[in-house]
């Protein structure tokens, strides 16, 4: 049987950002937040010798592995690998609009073929010990079309999945960049409300345009859950409040020297396996909004160029000690 997991607050999959290192930091800050890996193409997942730097999952549960693909055998094998790596969920990306993804025949372009998507989801359901879900848009092109969205959901739910993450914007497949696709197409949360009223037993998680914790909290009371991306990217340390605000946990997490020590202990064994920037980039936004942090930033970037790992830890520890009140 699948575990019962509360997805009230989720961190969105973000290419180049929700790395195993970032996810470890997120888990230090919040025990309850539902995490996502970066999206990984099924072919990369199955055949790459270096995919461990993306899919490693060590004490990061609850967590989903997001994949992109449309070949049934590859999706089935990807589910098997996700289960073996102790992921709680495998999620099919049907929302990314990038040209590269379209060339690989996955992402948002799959919304053109709802039957194919339904069959993909069927193939992914290898056993009941790992949840299968989907992340999609509300439509394609510049114009809203609720009937298109409803018919897409009608079909994919025939696969038996119970969880749908919805980026409440259309995807525009030509003429604008993936970055622009995150803010130019207008939001329409009403589509998510309407489909939820039709399928009250399905979990619909709302994504898109949630730019503050206050907004996230209010929306989490209306929808089954919320998924945030850019807010967490810009200031991951806001996750320290999630367990209290969204899950009614009594104890606040306090950012302290232990936060830095725990994170450095996690990445220290990876020093010879990945770049120092990739290892440390999740920590860099600890300076977010803190006055007089400029010199710390200068020192950090200097020591990163010198690959002086031990001194980097000392600088972060000094920063937290001096600015503890400001960052908590």
Secondary structure, 3 states (H helix, E strand, C coil): CCCCCCCCEEECCCCCCCCHHHHHHHHHHCCCCEEEEEEEEHHHHHHCCCCHHHHCCCCCCCEEEEEECCCHHHHHHHHHHHHHCCCCEEEEEECCCCHHHHHCCCHHHHHHCHHHHHHHHHHHCCCCCCEEEEEEEEEECCCCCHHHHHHHHHHHHHHCCCEEEEEEEEECCCCCCCCHHHCCCCCCHHHHHHHHHHCCCCEEEEECCCCCHHHHHHHHCCCCEEEECHHHHHCHHHHHHHHHHHHCCCCCCCCCHHHHHHHHHHHHCCCCCCCHHHHHHHHHHHHCCCCCCHHHHHHHHHHHHHCCHHHHHHHHHHHHHHHHHHHC
